[in-house]
Amino acid sequence: MTENTTDQLLAAIAAGVRVVDMGRTLTVGMPQSPNHPAYWHSLPRRHGDMVRSDGGSAANDMITMGTHVGTHIDALSHVSQDGKMYGGLDAGDALEGGRYVQLGAHTIAPMVRRGVLLDVPAALGVGRLEAGQEITVADLERTCEQQGTEIREGDVVLVRSGWGQHFDNGDNDLYRGLSTGVPGVGAAGATWLAGHGIHATGADTIAYERLAPGAGHGLLPAHRVLLVERGIYIIEALDLEEMGRDSVHEFLFVLSPLKFFGATGSPVRPIAVVGA
């Protein structure tokens, strides 16, 4: 960010802004990929378990979860192809003391960048995409054209499919789409996005990319293109319904991963800052 950019942001904030929360609330039993440990929350101490002499009491929590549960970001260490990670790093050699020191979640810098929403269902004239529907390069180009949206180098591009409605409605099995499939970009769409020099991309689905009906999470070619070949971060399980409803296509994107040393991902709470 340049000094001029910072001045523009501060001026915009002074004029009034609205903050849109794109992170999902973490709850026990929420839909998640079967490849990752589930979220669990408990209270080892409740109010009244210990009462201080002045009558005060405190409660505390314990949380266990995989780092790819809920709204989260994939570190570049998350995926390898033919034994190689981003930059040609050997996946076996990359593991140091049980941690991915070079490409772990702790290496993801906080993001304060121009964000772009590509609202594909709106461009195609539907409420949401169908199960297993691939978002093609033609779909992405059509969306940019209809929105009047330009993708620039360094952007964070979020792709709305409308599939997040199933998360909102509590349709956990449908949202996961293990048998039905899930809409999203494939290898061609990921390559097209990467060609714009973007910094990160995200979606409102559980695995970012298109999952074929009945295929589960067995093949993830867009992950290969983005994480391994191009070094582009992936953000999954975003809540993009408010952004789509209000036709917010360009915004200030803010995200900061937890600095889990050597981890393959991190829970996040992304926000969009838009004009009031």
HELIX and SHEET records of a PDB file:
HELIX    1   1 GLU A    3  ALA A   15  1                                  13    
HELIX    2   2 TYR A   86  GLY A   88  5                                   3    
HELIX    3   3 ALA A   91  ALA A   94  1                                   4    
HELIX    4   4 ALA A  105  THR A  107  5                                   3    
HELIX    5   5 VAL A  120  LEU A  124  1                                   5    
HELIX    6   6 VAL A  137  GLN A  147  1                                  11    
HELIX    7   7 GLY A  164  ASP A  168  1                                   5    
HELIX    8   8 ASN A  172  ARG A  176  1                                   5    
HELIX    9   9 ALA A  187  ALA A  194  1                                   8    
HELIX   10  10 PRO A  221  HIS A  223  1                                   3    
HELIX   11  11 ARG A  224  GLU A  229  3                                   6    
HELIX   12  12 GLU A  241  ARG A  245  1                                   5    
SHEET    1   A 9 VAL A  17  ASP A  21  0                                        
SHEET    2   A 9 ILE A 271  GLY A 275 -1                                        
SHEET    3   A 9 GLU A 250  LEU A 255 -1                                        
SHEET    4   A 9 MET A 111  ASP A 119 -1                                        
SHEET    5   A 9 VAL A 156  ARG A 160  1                                        
SHEET    6   A 9 ALA A 200  ALA A 203  1                                        
SHEET    7   A 9 TYR A 233  GLU A 236  1                                        
SHEET    8   A 9 HIS A  72  ASP A  74 -1                                        
SHEET    9   A 9 GLY A 265  PRO A 267 -1                                        
SHEET    1   B 2 TRP A  40  ARG A  45  0                                        
SHEET    2   B 2 ASN A  60  THR A  64 -1                                        
SHEET    1   C 2 LEU A  95  GLU A  96  0                                        
SHEET    2   C 2 ARG A  99  TYR A 100 -1                                        
SHEET    1   D 2 GLU A 134  ILE A 135  0                                        
SHEET    2   D 2 GLY A 184  VAL A 185  1                                        
END                                                                             
